[in-house]
């Protein structure tokens, strides 16, 4: 499904990681699995929301939409290693829950009251928002489910280094707003 240009959401703010003013990995998220995906998502979302709203909370109903084809590679690797003979997996190593948990963290921190959605797009290029995510954001806005949609596209490198990790966050609203 392609969103017609007349109904395409309008961008209110954007943030990227890596970015021109950012050196090194994002700050860790206390209490989260030691994967780099959560901090990558949270820091990029934080920068985008602050660019438009200033400090938390964010007014209105804002939906969260995470698009990631790679998912949480570090936790998946840790699960693979823990499944080797003689090892036991840690109880919090559920790679499916980490992306949803970080979205909950962002929603709680910013007082976001819209829907929370995580998708694995058909196609993804690091540093870009997939068309699937823009289309779903347009639907959330058109259906009245939210006044704004924070779309975060995050991809982790296949390597075990955070150097190749990329995220972009865009805060979208209705075309006429």
Secondary structure in CASP SS format (residue, H / E / C, confidence):
PFRMAT SS
TARGET T0000
AUTHOR 0000-0000-0000
METHOD secondary structure of the structure
MODEL  1
X C 1.00
X C 1.00
X C 1.00
X C 1.00
X H 1.00
X H 1.00
X H 1.00
X C 1.00
X C 1.00
X E 1.00
X E 1.00
X E 1.00
X E 1.00
X E 1.00
X E 1.00
X E 1.00
X E 1.00
X C 1.00
X C 1.00
X C 1.00
X C 1.00
X C 1.00
X C 1.00
X C 1.00
X C 1.00
X C 1.00
X C 1.00
X C 1.00
X C 1.00
X C 1.00
X C 1.00
X C 1.00
X C 1.00
X C 1.00
X C 1.00
X H 1.00
X H 1.00
X H 1.00
X H 1.00
X H 1.00
X H 1.00
X H 1.00
X H 1.00
X H 1.00
X H 1.00
X H 1.00
X H 1.00
X H 1.00
X H 1.00
X H 1.00
X H 1.00
X H 1.00
X H 1.00
X C 1.00
X C 1.00
X C 1.00
X C 1.00
X C 1.00
X C 1.00
X C 1.00
X C 1.00
X E 1.00
X E 1.00
X E 1.00
X E 1.00
X E 1.00
X E 1.00
X C 1.00
X C 1.00
X C 1.00
X C 1.00
X C 1.00
X H 1.00
X H 1.00
X H 1.00
X H 1.00
X H 1.00
X H 1.00
X H 1.00
X H 1.00
X H 1.00
X H 1.00
X C 1.00
X C 1.00
X C 1.00
X C 1.00
X C 1.00
X C 1.00
X C 1.00
X C 1.00
X C 1.00
X C 1.00
X C 1.00
X C 1.00
X H 1.00
X H 1.00
X H 1.00
X H 1.00
X H 1.00
X H 1.00
X H 1.00
X H 1.00
X H 1.00
X H 1.00
X H 1.00
X H 1.00
X H 1.00
X H 1.00
X H 1.00
X H 1.00
X C 1.00
X C 1.00
X C 1.00
X C 1.00
X C 1.00
X E 1.00
X E 1.00
X E 1.00
X E 1.00
X C 1.00
X C 1.00
X C 1.00
X C 1.00
X C 1.00
X C 1.00
X C 1.00
X C 1.00
X C 1.00
X C 1.00
X C 1.00
X H 1.00
X H 1.00
X H 1.00
X H 1.00
X H 1.00
X H 1.00
X H 1.00
X H 1.00
X H 1.00
X H 1.00
X H 1.00
X H 1.00
X C 1.00
X C 1.00
X C 1.00
X C 1.00
X C 1.00
X E 1.00
X E 1.00
X E 1.00
X E 1.00
X E 1.00
X E 1.00
X E 1.00
X E 1.00
X C 1.00
X C 1.00
X C 1.00
X C 1.00
X C 1.00
X C 1.00
X H 1.00
X H 1.00
X H 1.00
X C 1.00
X E 1.00
X E 1.00
X E 1.00
X E 1.00
X E 1.00
X E 1.00
X E 1.00
X E 1.00
X C 1.00
X C 1.00
X C 1.00
X C 1.00
END
